[in-house]
Each structure stands twice: as C-alpha cells, then as structure tokens.
Amino acid sequence: MKKLIESIGGYLMFNGKTFLAIIPARGGSKGLPGKNIKVLCGKPLIAWSIEAGLKSKYIDEVMVTTDSQEIADIAQKYGANVPFLRPKELATDTATTFDVIKHTISFYKEKLKKEFDYIVLLEPTSPLREKDDIDNMIKKIVSNETYFDSIVSIGEVHEHPSIMKKIVQQEHLESYCKELEMKSRRQDNHPAYFPYGVAYIVKTSTLLEEKTFYSKRNTFYKIKRYQCYEIDDIYDFLAIENIMKYEWKVD
C-alpha cells in the first residue's frame, strides 16, 4: 500500500489520519500508592509515557485524563494537555478503561470540537518503550486498515500457561488449563503472549462500537523481552527501575 505522509500543524500525518494519545492516570492506587507520579530514574512515572507520546511523529495531541490536580500539574509540566479533571465516578476501582476513554472522546468532540481517526492508549505503568515503537505500530495499523481496526503490543511470556496451576479443594493442586498439553520442555510449547501496555491503537469508530481495544479485527506488534514488565506494585517498580539503568544507562 502506498504510504502518504503529509504535514499539518507541525505534525506529520500518516496516510492522512489523526491520532489522539490518551494517558489514564487516576490518583488512587492500592497496589502502589501514588505510583503514577512516583519518581522513576529521575522523573515521575507518568512523564515517561508523556514524553514517548510527544516524540511520536504522527500523534497530534497527547493528553492525560486524571482526577488528581497534582497529577494534572505534573502532566502539564511535562507537556501533556489536561483539559479537564476526570469525574469522580470515573476514578473508582470499578470504572473501566473504556468508560474513561469514551468520556475523553465525548469531551473533545462536544467541548473542544475535535475528533480523531485513531485513539492511542499509553498506560503510564508500561514505561519501557523504544523510540520507534509507537510510530511503528501506527504505520502497521494504518497501512493495513483494510484488514485490521486495532493493534496491541504483545510480549512472549516465559511462565507458559500449560504449566500454570490452581488450588482446588483447599489443599489440592491441578492444571489451570486442563485443555493445554504440557510439554516436557518449555521451548516445545506453542509461544504464548501477553498484551503489555506499550501501546494500544484503535480506530475511534470501532472503539465506540465494539467497546474494546481488542476489536474483532485485531493485529499485534511484538516487543522485546526486556519490555515485558508493567508496574502494579513496588516489586515491578524496582524491576523496571533496574532494567532502565541496565538497558538505557539512565541514573
């Protein structure tokens, strides 16, 4: 497919498509309190995702949706737009990512009179992005828009599902997925992948219709082994901190 790159408003447009990067970051976090602004290798965690979005050649706008004024102030300091504070009902443990994104899309359309062809979800808890990951994903999904409506970053898991166990009847152990045949060697199993949050990109119309980033016509982008981490607790945070120091030589 012929690739058309145009320039509008200081950004390059890939095949004439527009992209809104949304970074969700609520103030409450049970696994690691304050994680979205916890300092990671010299800057708040959320800053890594903001900067990755701003470095993209094709993303038109990077915004943060949050219920926290503190997070909003930090996000703006690092260059993100924060046009509103998220309603309290969308900042609970039960609020879904789709509900949060739908609210953002509606706000931009109704209040700011802005609409975008694609939504790019950047989770702040997945800061291990290489400089071309986002743009490579954009190019793949747009170049194949006839066949796919969304793309998800995936990494191969090393704890294969076939060896997973579950506890039943209090003290008994059995296979978590009985339908999976466990091979004697890990490398003999069919590779399994986990959708790590480097980026999720989906056509806006498809997202609103199907209410998921895993659309019916979904494709993938493989990330490297060292990127297969996301922050849910302090142990994840410490692991990623040391990975950054080792891979990226940051302090």
PLY file of the C-alpha trace (Angstrom):
ply
format ascii 1.0
element vertex 251
property float x
property float y
property float z
element edge 250
property int vertex1
property int vertex2
end_header
0.00 0.00 0.00
1.27 3.43 -0.88
2.23 5.41 2.20
1.25 9.07 2.13
2.86 11.39 4.68
1.53 14.93 4.97
2.38 17.76 7.32
-0.32 19.61 9.24
0.12 21.83 12.26
3.72 20.82 12.80
2.94 17.08 12.86
3.36 14.51 10.13
0.16 12.72 9.14
0.44 9.10 8.17
-1.98 8.37 5.32
-3.91 11.48 6.34
-5.02 10.01 9.69
-5.18 11.84 13.02
-4.25 10.41 16.41
-5.11 11.32 20.00
-2.86 9.76 22.65
-4.69 9.25 25.94
-2.82 8.53 29.16
-5.14 7.48 32.01
-3.76 8.23 35.48
-6.11 8.33 38.44
-4.91 9.46 41.83
-5.83 6.36 43.79
-3.73 3.19 43.61
-3.91 0.31 46.07
-1.03 -1.78 44.74
1.50 1.07 44.87
0.13 4.33 46.34
0.98 7.37 44.23
2.61 5.22 41.55
1.76 7.46 38.59
3.94 10.26 39.94
6.46 8.17 41.86
9.95 9.17 40.71
11.47 6.60 38.36
15.05 7.20 37.26
14.85 10.95 37.76
11.31 11.77 36.61
7.71 10.96 37.59
6.49 7.65 36.19
3.83 9.33 34.04
6.46 11.56 32.42
7.95 8.59 30.57
4.66 7.98 28.75
4.05 11.67 28.06
7.50 12.08 26.54
7.08 8.91 24.45
3.83 10.30 23.03
5.32 13.71 22.33
8.26 12.14 20.47
5.93 10.40 18.03
5.97 11.88 14.53
2.30 11.09 13.95
0.43 11.72 17.20
-1.45 15.02 17.01
-2.10 15.51 20.71
-1.04 13.90 23.98
-3.49 14.26 26.85
-3.82 12.94 30.39
-7.15 12.06 31.98
-6.92 12.18 35.76
-8.98 13.03 38.82
-5.92 14.42 40.64
-4.87 18.07 40.43
-1.35 17.06 41.48
-1.07 14.60 38.60
-2.59 17.19 36.25
0.01 19.80 37.24
2.88 17.34 36.72
1.45 16.16 33.39
1.22 19.74 32.11
4.77 20.40 33.27
5.97 17.59 31.01
3.98 18.81 28.02
0.67 16.93 28.11
-2.72 18.58 27.75
-5.13 18.20 30.67
-8.35 19.87 29.51
-10.44 18.57 32.43
-10.32 16.71 35.73
-11.99 13.34 35.46
-15.40 12.98 37.17
-15.28 11.10 40.48
-17.46 8.27 39.14
-14.76 7.55 36.57
-11.98 7.43 39.15
-13.13 4.41 41.15
-11.81 0.84 41.20
-14.86 -0.25 39.19
-14.56 2.33 36.40
-13.44 0.68 33.16
-10.76 1.93 30.81
-13.38 2.07 28.06
-15.63 4.34 30.14
-12.70 6.67 30.79
-11.70 6.78 27.13
-15.30 7.24 25.97
-15.65 10.22 28.32
-12.49 11.75 26.84
-13.65 11.25 23.25
-17.00 12.85 24.08
-15.36 15.81 25.83
-13.10 16.50 22.86
-15.98 16.24 20.40
-18.56 18.25 22.35
-16.44 20.79 24.23
-13.33 21.22 22.09
-14.86 20.40 18.69
-12.03 17.97 17.96
-12.29 14.48 16.52
-9.56 11.96 15.74
-9.40 8.93 13.47
-7.48 6.81 15.98
-7.07 6.60 19.73
-3.65 5.67 21.12
-3.79 4.37 24.69
-0.50 4.78 26.57
-0.55 3.23 30.01
1.81 5.03 32.43
2.53 1.70 34.12
4.35 0.49 30.98
7.23 2.95 30.54
9.62 0.61 28.70
9.03 1.91 25.19
11.66 2.13 22.47
11.74 5.36 20.47
10.05 3.96 17.34
7.52 1.58 18.94
4.52 3.90 18.78
5.18 5.11 15.24
5.88 1.58 14.02
2.53 0.49 15.44
0.80 3.45 13.81
2.35 2.64 10.45
1.36 -1.01 10.69
-2.27 -0.44 11.64
-2.89 2.38 9.16
-1.12 0.59 6.31
-3.36 -2.42 6.96
-6.58 -0.59 7.79
-8.46 -2.61 5.19
-7.86 -5.72 7.28
-7.44 -4.50 10.87
-9.09 -1.95 13.15
-6.78 -2.20 16.16
-3.26 -3.17 17.16
-1.91 -4.29 20.53
1.67 -4.58 21.79
2.48 -8.12 22.94
5.43 -9.85 24.58
6.13 -13.56 24.85
5.50 -14.91 28.36
8.06 -17.22 29.93
5.69 -18.71 32.51
3.79 -20.73 29.94
0.03 -21.27 30.55
0.45 -25.03 30.17
2.41 -25.22 33.43
0.13 -22.92 35.42
-1.66 -24.46 38.43
-4.66 -23.67 40.58
-5.57 -24.68 44.11
-8.80 -26.67 44.44
-10.46 -28.25 47.46
-8.19 -26.23 49.76
-5.05 -28.40 49.54
-5.12 -29.95 46.07
-3.23 -28.68 43.05
-4.29 -29.17 39.45
-3.64 -27.72 36.00
-5.09 -24.28 35.50
-5.95 -25.05 31.90
-6.56 -28.77 31.54
-7.08 -28.41 27.81
-3.44 -27.34 27.39
-0.99 -30.18 26.92
2.18 -29.57 28.92
5.38 -30.43 27.08
8.42 -31.65 28.95
10.46 -28.71 27.65
9.24 -25.11 27.71
10.58 -24.44 24.23
8.39 -27.24 22.84
5.21 -25.35 23.72
3.48 -23.04 21.29
4.53 -19.49 22.28
2.08 -17.57 24.45
1.85 -13.78 24.52
0.67 -11.15 27.00
-0.61 -7.71 25.96
1.83 -5.39 27.70
0.85 -1.71 27.62
3.49 -0.23 25.33
0.53 0.96 23.23
-3.00 0.07 22.18
-4.19 1.75 18.99
-7.72 1.52 17.62
-9.97 3.30 15.15
-12.16 5.65 17.16
-15.34 4.48 15.42
-14.51 0.84 16.13
-13.73 1.53 19.78
-17.07 3.25 20.31
-18.92 0.48 18.52
-17.19 -2.58 19.99
-16.25 -1.02 23.36
-12.83 -2.66 23.46
-9.26 -2.18 22.26
-9.29 -5.85 21.25
-11.51 -5.41 18.23
-12.78 -8.26 16.09
-10.16 -7.34 13.52
-7.13 -7.08 15.78
-3.43 -7.37 14.98
-0.24 -7.21 17.03
3.18 -5.65 17.49
5.88 -7.70 19.20
8.05 -6.03 21.83
11.41 -7.13 23.20
11.99 -9.36 26.22
13.15 -6.52 28.48
9.94 -4.58 27.78
7.70 -7.32 29.17
7.01 -5.64 32.51
4.36 -3.29 33.84
4.06 -1.67 37.25
1.41 -2.96 39.63
3.40 -2.98 42.87
6.75 -2.00 44.38
8.49 -5.13 43.08
7.51 -4.31 39.50
8.70 -0.75 40.07
12.10 -1.89 41.35
12.46 -4.33 38.45
11.72 -1.67 35.82
13.97 0.84 37.56
16.91 -1.55 37.29
16.02 -2.54 33.72
16.13 1.14 32.72
19.51 1.55 34.37
20.87 -1.53 32.60
19.32 -1.08 29.14
19.17 2.70 28.83
22.07 3.70 31.08
19.91 6.20 32.99
20.54 7.20 36.60
0 1
1 2
2 3
3 4
4 5
5 6
6 7
7 8
8 9
9 10
10 11
11 12
12 13
13 14
14 15
15 16
16 17
17 18
18 19
19 20
20 21
21 22
22 23
23 24
24 25
25 26
26 27
27 28
28 29
29 30
30 31
31 32
32 33
33 34
34 35
35 36
36 37
37 38
38 39
39 40
40 41
41 42
42 43
43 44
44 45
45 46
46 47
47 48
48 49
49 50
50 51
51 52
52 53
53 54
54 55
55 56
56 57
57 58
58 59
59 60
60 61
61 62
62 63
63 64
64 65
65 66
66 67
67 68
68 69
69 70
70 71
71 72
72 73
73 74
74 75
75 76
76 77
77 78
78 79
79 80
80 81
81 82
82 83
83 84
84 85
85 86
86 87
87 88
88 89
89 90
90 91
91 92
92 93
93 94
94 95
95 96
96 97
97 98
98 99
99 100
100 101
101 102
102 103
103 104
104 105
105 106
106 107
107 108
108 109
109 110
110 111
111 112
112 113
113 114
114 115
115 116
116 117
117 118
118 119
119 120
120 121
121 122
122 123
123 124
124 125
125 126
126 127
127 128
128 129
129 130
130 131
131 132
132 133
133 134
134 135
135 136
136 137
137 138
138 139
139 140
140 141
141 142
142 143
143 144
144 145
145 146
146 147
147 148
148 149
149 150
150 151
151 152
152 153
153 154
154 155
155 156
156 157
157 158
158 159
159 160
160 161
161 162
162 163
163 164
164 165
165 166
166 167
167 168
168 169
169 170
170 171
171 172
172 173
173 174
174 175
175 176
176 177
177 178
178 179
179 180
180 181
181 182
182 183
183 184
184 185
185 186
186 187
187 188
188 189
189 190
190 191
191 192
192 193
193 194
194 195
195 196
196 197
197 198
198 199
199 200
200 201
201 202
202 203
203 204
204 205
205 206
206 207
207 208
208 209
209 210
210 211
211 212
212 213
213 214
214 215
215 216
216 217
217 218
218 219
219 220
220 221
221 222
222 223
223 224
224 225
225 226
226 227
227 228
228 229
229 230
230 231
231 232
232 233
233 234
234 235
235 236
236 237
237 238
238 239
239 240
240 241
241 242
242 243
243 244
244 245
245 246
246 247
247 248
248 249
249 250
